[in-house]
Amino acid sequence: MTQFKSGFISIIGRPNVGKSTFLNRVIGQKIAIMSDKPQTTRNKVQGVLTQDDAQMIFIDTPGIHKPKHKLGEFMSKVSKNALREVDVIMFMVNAQQKLGAGDKYVIEMLKGTKTPVFLIINKIDTIHPDEVWKIVDSYKEEYDFAEIVPISALQGNNVDNLLTTLKKYLPEGPQYYPADQVTDHPERFIISELIREKALHLTRDEVPHSIAVEIEKIRRDEETGRVNVNATIIIERDSQKGIIIGKRGAMLKEIGTRARKDIENLLGSKVYLELWVKVQKDWRDRASQLRDYGYRDDEY
């Protein structure tokens, strides 16, 4: 009988290198939000991939960066804690970016661990193949990686090979989660993240990372099977409220329309989504409000 392997794999790296894109690719559905803005991921997002002979639990973390407020400090702490008690660390870098100070900062963090570290060079579909080996050489001078694997998380290039290699480093172990479970996060969390993703995408640079989403109520209508979701988008400034709502409510309606489609895919049901907007001054620097919106230190 084939041994069953299982283990925990953290995905770390600078902001916007494609960690969430990779996680959604291997899990096969969206559980982590994606944006071309850096620092989109705020919480530790855990994705579960179950195969016939293994179960891999991936931990997607916020991009490692210099904190500018209490929320940033929280995000940094989440990323650093994800290095503990895992079986493999995936250090993901962007093939389009040269090795810089931010990457060296991450590598210095890694030098204190005995856990196998993979260098994952993502977005290889955006560069000439010859450039990959130059990137490999530059990183090999900085750290003795257990494996170096170039991939394109977006296109899927070499991802299967990466999964096969990861499996070799996992210990024999139990199946921690049911085979059909893809994340340990409750539906309420993922729904709030899907709404936040649409708000970030549609407002772009007008409303930066001062958006949070609070789910007020989720209720399924037993007669129709429709799920009713009430949620509030939190921003920090009065001026941002008008941007989120838009002219005659057009922006808020578009956020809701796009989010509803993803929520319906997640739940497999028709969804009625009702959104409000609320201003909470400087919520990213208020510990009590960070806890209210799901950023809890005691969970990490």
C-alpha positions in Angstrom: 0.0 0.0 0.0 1.3 3.5 -0.9 2.1 5.6 2.1 -0.2 8.6 2.7 1.7 11.8 3.1 0.4 15.1 4.6 1.9 18.3 5.8 1.8 22.1 6.0 3.4 24.4 3.4 3.7 28.1 3.9 3.9 30.5 0.9 5.8 33.6 1.7 7.3 36.5 -0.3 7.1 40.2 -1.1 3.8 41.7 -2.0 2.2 41.0 -5.4 4.4 38.0 -6.4 1.4 35.8 -7.1 0.9 33.8 -3.9 -2.9 34.0 -4.0 -3.0 33.2 -7.7 -1.0 30.0 -7.0 -3.2 29.0 -4.1 -6.4 29.4 -6.2 -4.7 27.5 -9.1 -3.9 24.4 -7.0 -7.1 24.4 -5.0 -9.2 24.8 -8.2 -11.4 27.6 -6.9 -11.1 31.0 -5.5 -10.5 31.1 -1.8 -7.9 33.9 -1.8 -8.5 37.3 -3.3 -6.3 38.6 -6.1 -5.4 42.2 -7.1 -2.6 44.0 -8.9 -2.3 46.1 -5.8 0.3 44.8 -3.3 -0.6 43.7 0.2 -4.1 42.4 -0.8 -3.9 39.4 1.5 -4.3 40.4 5.1 -5.1 37.2 6.9 -3.5 33.8 6.8 -5.5 31.9 4.2 -5.3 28.1 4.4 -6.0 26.0 1.3 -6.3 22.2 1.3 -5.4 20.0 -1.7 -6.2 16.4 -1.2 -4.9 13.7 -3.6 -5.1 9.9 -3.6 -1.8 9.6 -1.7 -1.3 13.0 0.0 -2.9 16.0 1.6 -1.1 19.4 1.3 -2.3 22.3 3.5 -1.0 25.5 2.0 -0.8 28.7 4.1 -1.0 31.9 2.0 0.4 34.9 3.8 0.4 38.6 3.5 3.3 40.0 1.5 6.2 40.8 3.7 6.7 44.6 3.9 7.6 47.4 6.3 4.5 48.1 8.4 3.0 51.6 8.3 0.1 51.1 10.7 -1.3 48.5 13.2 -2.9 46.6 10.4 0.5 46.4 8.7 2.1 45.2 11.9 -0.6 42.5 12.1 0.1 41.4 8.5 3.8 41.2 9.1 3.3 39.1 12.2 1.1 36.7 10.3 3.7 36.2 7.6 6.6 35.6 10.1 4.6 33.2 12.2 3.8 31.1 9.1 7.4 30.1 9.1 6.9 28.1 12.3 5.9 24.4 12.5 5.5 23.8 8.8 7.0 21.1 6.7 8.1 23.2 3.7 8.5 26.9 3.0 7.8 28.2 -0.5 9.6 31.5 -1.0 7.9 33.0 -4.1 9.5 35.7 -6.2 8.4 37.6 -9.3 10.4 36.8 -12.4 9.9 40.3 -13.7 11.7 41.9 -10.6 15.4 41.7 -9.9 16.5 40.5 -6.5 16.2 43.5 -4.2 16.4 44.6 -0.6 12.9 43.3 0.1 13.9 39.8 -1.1 17.1 39.9 0.9 15.1 40.8 4.0 13.0 37.7 3.5 16.1 35.6 3.0 17.6 36.8 6.2 14.4 35.7 8.0 14.8 32.3 6.4 18.3 31.8 7.6 17.1 31.0 11.0 14.9 28.1 10.0 15.9 24.4 9.5 12.7 23.8 7.4 13.4 23.0 3.7 12.9 26.2 1.6 11.8 26.1 -2.0 12.6 29.1 -4.3 9.5 29.5 -6.5 10.2 31.8 -9.5 6.7 32.8 -10.6 5.4 34.6 -13.7 7.9 32.9 -16.0 5.4 33.3 -18.8 6.3 37.1 -18.8 10.0 36.7 -19.5 12.3 35.1 -22.0 13.3 31.5 -21.0 17.0 32.4 -20.9 16.3 35.0 -18.2 15.2 32.3 -15.8 18.7 31.0 -15.3 20.1 34.4 -14.5 17.5 34.7 -11.8 18.3 31.3 -10.4 22.0 32.2 -10.2 21.4 35.5 -8.4 19.3 33.7 -5.7 21.6 30.7 -5.3 24.4 33.2 -4.2 22.1 34.3 -1.3 20.7 31.0 0.1 21.1 27.2 -0.2 17.5 26.4 -1.4 16.3 22.8 -1.1 14.6 23.1 -4.5 14.3 25.8 -7.2 11.2 25.6 -9.3 10.2 28.1 -12.0 6.4 28.3 -12.6 3.6 30.4 -14.0 0.7 30.3 -11.4 -1.5 32.1 -13.9 -0.9 29.8 -16.8 -0.3 26.7 -14.8 3.2 26.1 -16.3 5.2 23.6 -14.2 2.7 23.7 -11.3 2.1 19.9 -11.4 5.9 19.3 -11.2 6.1 21.6 -8.2 3.3 19.6 -6.4 5.1 16.3 -7.1 8.3 17.7 -5.7 6.6 19.2 -2.6 5.1 15.8 -1.9 8.5 14.2 -1.6 9.3 16.5 1.3 6.2 15.8 3.3 6.2 13.2 6.1 3.9 10.2 6.3 0.8 11.4 8.1 -3.0 11.5 8.5 -5.6 13.2 6.3 -6.3 16.2 8.4 -9.4 17.5 6.5 -12.2 15.8 4.5 -11.3 15.2 0.9 -13.9 17.7 -0.4 -12.8 20.5 2.0 -10.7 23.2 0.3 -10.2 25.7 3.1 -10.4 26.0 6.9 -11.9 29.5 6.7 -15.6 29.8 7.2 -17.9 30.9 4.3 -18.4 34.2 6.1 -14.7 35.1 5.8 -14.4 34.2 2.2 -17.6 36.1 1.3 -16.2 39.3 3.0 -12.9 38.8 1.1 -14.7 38.5 -2.3 -16.6 41.7 -1.7 -13.4 43.5 -0.6 -11.6 42.2 -3.8 -14.3 43.8 -6.0 -14.1 47.1 -4.1 -10.3 47.2 -4.4 -10.4 46.3 -8.1 -13.1 48.9 -9.1 -11.8 51.8 -7.0 -8.1 51.1 -7.7 -5.9 54.0 -6.5 -8.8 56.2 -5.4 -9.4 54.1 -2.2 -6.2 52.3 -1.2 -6.0 49.6 1.4 -8.4 51.3 3.8 -11.3 49.0 2.9 -12.7 46.3 5.3 -15.9 44.3 4.9 -18.1 43.2 7.8 -20.7 40.6 7.1 -23.8 41.5 9.1 -26.0 38.6 8.2 -26.1 35.4 6.1 -29.5 33.7 5.9 -30.8 31.0 3.5 -34.4 31.1 2.4 -35.7 27.6 2.9 -38.5 27.9 0.3 -36.4 29.3 -2.6 -32.9 28.2 -1.5 -31.7 31.7 -2.1 -29.0 33.0 0.3 -29.5 36.6 1.6 -26.2 38.4 2.5 -26.1 41.7 4.2 -22.6 43.3 4.4 -21.0 46.7 5.2 -18.0 48.1 3.4 -15.8 50.0 5.9 -13.6 52.9 4.9 -11.6 55.5 6.8 -12.5 58.8 5.2 -15.7 60.7 4.4 -14.3 61.5 0.9 -13.9 57.7 0.2 -17.6 57.1 0.9 -18.7 59.0 -2.2 -16.2 57.0 -4.3 -17.4 53.7 -3.1 -21.1 54.6 -3.6 -20.5 56.3 -6.9 -22.8 58.6 -8.9 -26.4 57.6 -8.1 -25.0 54.4 -6.4 -23.5 53.1 -9.6 -20.2 52.0 -8.1 -21.7 50.2 -5.1 -24.1 48.4 -7.4 -21.2 47.3 -9.7 -19.3 46.0 -6.6 -22.3 44.1 -5.5 -23.0 42.6 -9.0 -19.5 41.3 -9.4 -19.2 40.0 -5.8 -22.5 38.3 -6.1 -21.3 36.2 -9.0 -18.3 34.9 -7.1 -20.4 34.3 -4.0 -22.9 32.3 -6.0 -20.0 30.1 -7.4 -18.8 29.6 -3.8 -22.1 28.7 -2.3 -23.7 27.0 -5.4 -26.9 29.0 -4.8 -28.6 32.1 -6.0 -27.6 35.1 -3.8 -29.2 38.4 -2.9 -26.5 40.7 -1.7 -27.2 44.0 0.0 -24.3 46.4 0.7 -23.9 49.5 2.9 -21.0 51.8 3.4 -19.7 53.1 6.7 -16.9 55.5 7.7 -14.7 54.4 10.6 -11.9 57.0 11.1 -8.4 55.5 11.0 -9.7 51.9 11.7 -6.4 50.4 10.6 -4.6 52.0 13.6 -7.3 50.9 16.2 -6.7 47.6 17.8 -10.3 47.1 18.9 -11.6 47.7 15.3 -9.0 45.4 13.8 -10.3 42.7 16.1 -13.9 43.5 15.1 -13.0 43.1 11.4 -11.3 39.7 11.9 -7.6 40.6 12.4 -6.9 38.8 15.7 -3.4 38.5 17.1 -4.5 35.6 19.3 -5.2 33.4 16.3 -1.5 33.5 15.3 
